[in-house]
Amino acid sequence: MSGLTLPDSASDPMLDQLNRASSAEDFFALLGVDYDAKIVNVARLHILRRMAQYLAKEDFTGMPDAIVAERCKDMLERAYSDFVVSTPIDQRVFKVLKDAVVPAQPKPTNLVRLGTLK
């Protein structure tokens, strides 16, 4: 884990601390989530993207910082566990991976069958 020094949460709300985090390891350290470095090294961007998807569904307005921190921790744990049990290819959190499985639309043909001509 990183040697990150955590600021006092009373004067520095958790969401502000997370906004300043510069690596996946910083997120794990800030939220106190244990992780396997091998998984994070392979799926760091995917884990953070999935966490962001979970966070987008939340409304933290008016919540005490301790509750916000606990919810963020739960979401990071959930996002991380998604990639413990499957791969980034299986999860497809990025558009480029989603588009890779969309079947190509067949090109229209300008074929006129001889039997249809009169």
C-alpha positions as CSV (number, residue, x, y, z in Angstrom):
1,M,0.0,0.0,0.0
2,S,1.1,3.6,-0.4
3,G,2.7,5.7,2.3
4,L,-0.1,8.2,2.1
5,T,-0.6,10.5,5.1
6,L,-4.3,11.0,5.8
7,P,-5.5,14.5,6.7
8,D,-7.8,15.0,9.6
9,S,-11.2,14.0,8.2
10,A,-13.0,16.6,10.4
11,S,-11.4,19.4,8.5
12,D,-11.1,17.7,5.2
13,P,-14.2,15.8,4.1
14,M,-13.9,12.4,2.5
15,L,-15.1,13.4,-0.9
16,D,-12.5,16.2,-1.0
17,Q,-9.8,13.7,-0.1
18,L,-11.0,11.2,-2.7
19,N,-11.0,14.0,-5.4
20,R,-7.3,14.6,-4.6
21,A,-6.3,10.9,-4.7
22,S,-3.9,10.3,-7.6
23,S,-3.8,6.5,-7.8
24,A,-5.9,3.5,-7.1
25,E,-3.7,2.7,-4.1
26,D,-4.6,6.1,-2.7
27,F,-8.3,5.3,-2.9
28,F,-7.7,1.9,-1.1
29,A,-5.6,3.6,1.6
30,L,-8.0,6.5,2.2
31,L,-10.9,4.1,2.5
32,G,-9.1,1.4,4.4
33,V,-9.8,-1.3,1.9
34,D,-7.4,-4.3,1.7
35,Y,-6.4,-5.4,-1.8
36,D,-4.3,-7.8,-3.8
37,A,-1.7,-5.7,-5.7
38,K,-1.8,-8.2,-8.6
39,I,-5.5,-7.5,-9.2
40,V,-5.1,-3.7,-8.8
41,N,-2.1,-3.7,-11.2
42,V,-4.2,-5.4,-13.9
43,A,-7.6,-3.7,-13.3
44,R,-6.9,-0.3,-11.6
45,L,-8.7,1.9,-14.1
46,H,-11.6,-0.6,-14.4
47,I,-12.0,-0.7,-10.6
48,L,-12.1,3.1,-10.3
49,R,-14.4,3.4,-13.2
50,R,-16.8,0.9,-11.7
51,M,-16.6,2.7,-8.3
52,A,-17.5,6.0,-10.2
53,Q,-20.5,4.2,-11.7
54,Y,-21.7,3.2,-8.2
55,L,-21.0,6.7,-6.8
56,A,-23.0,8.3,-9.6
57,K,-26.1,6.6,-8.2
58,E,-25.6,8.1,-4.7
59,D,-26.7,11.4,-3.3
60,F,-24.5,12.4,-0.3
61,T,-26.1,15.7,0.2
62,G,-26.4,16.4,3.9
63,M,-24.9,13.1,5.0
64,P,-22.3,13.1,7.8
65,D,-18.8,12.5,6.6
66,A,-18.5,9.2,8.5
67,I,-21.5,7.9,6.6
68,V,-20.1,9.2,3.3
69,A,-16.8,7.5,4.0
70,E,-18.5,4.2,4.9
71,R,-20.6,4.3,1.7
72,C,-17.5,5.1,-0.4
73,K,-15.7,2.2,1.2
74,D,-18.6,-0.1,0.4
75,M,-18.6,1.0,-3.2
76,L,-14.8,0.5,-3.6
77,E,-15.1,-2.9,-2.0
78,R,-17.9,-3.8,-4.3
79,A,-16.1,-2.5,-7.4
80,Y,-12.9,-4.4,-6.4
81,S,-14.8,-7.6,-5.8
82,D,-16.3,-7.3,-9.3
83,F,-12.7,-7.7,-10.7
84,V,-11.6,-10.4,-8.2
85,V,-14.2,-12.8,-9.6
86,S,-13.9,-11.8,-13.3
87,T,-11.7,-9.9,-15.7
88,P,-11.9,-6.4,-17.2
89,I,-12.9,-8.0,-20.5
90,D,-15.8,-9.8,-18.7
91,Q,-17.0,-6.6,-16.9
92,R,-16.6,-4.2,-19.9
93,V,-16.8,-0.9,-18.0
94,F,-15.2,1.1,-20.8
95,K,-16.9,2.0,-24.1
96,V,-14.2,0.5,-26.2
97,L,-14.7,-2.9,-24.5
98,K,-18.5,-2.6,-24.8
99,D,-18.2,-1.8,-28.5
100,A,-15.9,-4.8,-29.1
101,V,-18.8,-7.2,-28.6
102,V,-21.5,-5.4,-30.5
103,P,-22.1,-7.3,-33.7
104,A,-21.3,-5.4,-36.8
105,Q,-24.4,-4.3,-38.7
106,P,-24.6,-6.1,-42.0
107,K,-24.0,-3.9,-45.0
108,P,-27.0,-3.5,-47.2
109,T,-26.6,-5.3,-50.5
110,N,-27.7,-4.0,-53.8
111,L,-28.5,-7.5,-55.1
112,V,-31.5,-8.0,-57.3
113,R,-32.4,-11.6,-57.8
114,L,-33.0,-12.5,-61.4
115,G,-36.2,-14.3,-60.5
116,T,-37.7,-11.0,-59.3
117,L,-37.1,-9.2,-62.7
118,K,-40.0,-9.2,-65.2
